[in-house]
C-alpha cells in the first residue's frame, strides 16, 4: 500500500476537521461552564433582607416591630 499525495491530503483535511470539531465542543463547554458559574455568583451575591409589611400603616420595616413613629403598632 503506497501513500499517495491524494491520500496524504485527505488525511490532513480529516485531521484538521476533527481538530476543529473538538475545539468547537471545548469552547461550547467552556461557555456553558462560565454561564453556570456566573449564575451561581449572581445567586450568591444577592442577599435577602428580612422585612415585614405592617398591617396597620403598610410600611415595610426590618426588625420585629414597625419603624413608623406615627403607627400605633410601633
Secondary structure by P-SEA (a helix, b strand, c coil): ccccaaaaaaaaaaaaaaaaaaaaaaaaaaaaaaaaaaaaaaaaabbbbbbbbbcccccccccccccccccccc
